[in-house]
Amino acid sequence: MTKLGLTTAAALMASTAAFAQVETRSVTFENEGATLSGTLYLPEGHDGSALPTVVVTGAWTSVEEQMPSVYAREMVERGFAAFTFDFRGWGKSGDLPQNVRFVESPAAKTSDIRAAFEFVSTLPEVDAARINGLGICASAGYMVDAVSGNERVDRIGLVAPWLQNAELVEAVYGGSDGVAGLINISQAAEQAGGQIIPAAGPEGAEGVLMPIGGYYYEEDRGAIPAYDNKWNNAGWEGWLTYYPADHADRLSQPLAIVHSESAAIPQGVRSFLEGFAGEATLQMLEDVTQFDFYDNPEDVSRAADTMADHFNG
């Protein structure tokens, strides 16, 4: 039976230290014929010894300079090395044909995470026996699949995980008719060699993946110069038929989840945990939105504290 440990918000509020100075090193690694660009985060002046390490991945359409970088720095503050990267077809790893650029492909992104684990295990600054995975939002499912059966990975953490199943897909995307319509759009876009639209826009905008304003649209938050702000409609079918909430039985490593009833599809977490037989810690924060988990300092700090405790377990 899954054991759920609850960490109190009061205990997490005690962590208010400023960021430690961080050194970064840009690197590249290969996967399935693509060259991926990544960043290794280390404490400033690090002596070269091997550190426990966290591979951090972000929300759909994101690049490493967004929420992955935020959590990577938090992990360094807490004594870890951290590694982030751009998935193939996104950000600095985007040198691919248009039909596969900006495609939210669960299979490709899961494979890229596996390759990242393999790559970091070869770095001298990384303790290969203490490599952990931290997936945020959409990449939580990819992280689960990349960690499952992977002996390189010690523990896994998920922050604001988007863990969908068939029922949730229909609830979010307009029922069975809405899902079927998006899959038709996906197939037509793929046949056309890709159809790229803006990923983010103001509330109510037409022809935009996320016409909701907020994080991805605000320049002082996620709308940074490095963000592609692109979505390829050819990716809809792969995304809508991907059900990571059903994948809990694949995972054996200890798990920690931080989420909120005010964030996206918390029912997916409940469904996932019903199928998970391993060691689990669940922390549900009150009144924290999905975007708050990406960059609100207090909420990020609380989530990072829980993850550091878990990875040190």
TORFI-435068 format. One record per residue (C-alpha): x negated, y negated, z; residue in one letter. Coordinates in steps of 0.2 Angstrom, whole numbers, plus 5000, padded with zeros to 4 digits. Last residue first. Example, Ala and Ser with C-alpha at 12.3 -4.5 7.8 and 13.67 -1.06 7.14 Angstrom:
<nodes>
493250055036S/493850225039A/
</nodes>
This chain:
<nodes>
491949485010G/490849345003N/491949334987F/493549324998H/492949185009D/492349094994A/494049114985M/494949055000T/493848905002D/494048864983A/495948864984A/495948744999R/494648634990S/495648634974V/497248584983D/496348434992E/495448374977P/496948384964N/496048444949D/496748604941Y/497848674956F/498848504955D/499248544937F/500248704943Q/501148604956T/500748624975V/502248604986D/501748734999E/500248844997L/500449034995M/498949135000Q/498849314995L/497449425000T/497449604992A/496549764995E/497149894982G/498849974977A/499449844965F/501049864957G/502149764969E/500749634968L/500949604950F/502849574952S/502649454966R/501249364956V/502449354941G/503849284952Q/502649134955P/503049084937I/502148914937A/501848804953A/503048744966S/503148924974E/501348904976S/499749014971H/498149074978V/497749254974I/496349364981A/495949544975L/494749684980P/494249784965Q/495349924958S/496349854944L/497249954931R/498749974942D/499049794942A/499249784923H/501149754922D/501049564927A/499749554912P/501149564899Y/500549514882Y/501849514868T/502149334869L/500349284868W/499849404853G/501449344844E/501149154847W/499349154842G/499649114823A/500348944829N/498548884832N/498448764846W/497348604847K/496948474860N/495048514858D/494548454875Y/492748394875A/493348204874P/494348224890I/496248244891A/496148344906G/496248214920R/495748034918D/496248044900E/498048104904E/498848214891Y/498148384897Y/498548344915Y/500248264913G/501248234897G/502648364894I/502648394875P/501548554878M/501448644861L/501748484850V/502848474835G/503948344843E/503548234858A/504748244873G/503548194886E/501848144879P/500748264870G/499748414872A/499148564861A/499248474844P/499648584829I/498648704819I/499348824807Q/498248974802G/497849064786G/499649054779A/499949234783Q/499449194801E/500649044802A/502049144795A/501749284808Q/501649164822S/503249064817I/504149234816N/503549274833I/504149104839L/505849144833G/505949314841A/505449234857V/506849114856G/508149244851D/507549354865S/507749214878G/507149034876G/505249044880Y/505149044899V/506549174903A/506049284888E/504249284893V/504749314911L/505749474907E/504349544896A/503049514909N/501949364914Q/500549334926L/500149144925W/498949134940P/498848984950A/497149034956V/496549214954L/495049294962G/494149454958I/492849554967R/491249654964D/491149654945V/489749744935R/490749914937E/492049854925N/493549974926G/494749824927S/493749664928V/494049614910A/495949654911D/496149554927V/495149414920M/496249404904Y/497849404915G/497049264926A/496549174910S/498349104909A/498249004925C/496449014933I/495349164933G/493949194945L/492749344943G/491349404954N/489649454952I/488749524968R/487649674963A/486949574948A/486249444960D/486049304947V/484649184946E/483649304936P/484949314922L/485349484915T/487049504925S/487549344918V/487649414900F/488649574905E/489949464914F/490049344900A/490349494887A/491749554898R/492449374898I/492349364879D/493249534877S/494649474888T/494749314877K/494849414861A/496249524867A/497249384875P/497149284859S/497649104861E/497149054843V/496248894843F/495148944828R/495549114821V/496349064805N/495248914804Q/493649014801P/492449014816L/491248884824D/492248844839G/491148904853S/490748724858K/492648694862G/493748844856W/493648974843G/492649094854R/492949054872F/492048914880D/490948954895F/490848944914T/489549024926F/489348994944A/487949014957A/488649034975F/488348944991G/489948854995R/489548694986E/489048804971V/490848874971M/491648704971E/490548654956R/491148804947A/492948764952Y/492948594944V/491948654929S/493248794925P/494648654927M/494048554912Q/492248554906E/492448744901E/493748714888V/495648744890S/496948804877T/497648924890W/497048894908A/495248924914G/493849044917T/492549054931V/491149184932V/490649184950V/488949224956T/488049294972P/486349214971L/484649284965A/483149184970S/482549044958G/482148914972D/483648814968H/483248624968G/484948574965E/486248714968P/486548814953L/487848804939Y/487548904923L/488448834907T/489148924892G/489248924873S/489849074864L/489049144847T/490249254838A/489849424830G/490849524842E/490049434857N/488449334858E/487749224872F/487249044873T/486548934887V/486648764895S/485848744912R/486648654926T/485948584942E/487148534956V/487048424971Q/488148484985A/489948414983F/490648324998A/491148425014A/492948425018T/493248605023S/494348595039A/495848585029M/495648775025L/495948825043A/497548715044A/498248795028A/498148965036T/497449115027T/498749255024L/498149435022G/499249545011L/498949735012K/499449824996T/500050005000M/
</nodes>
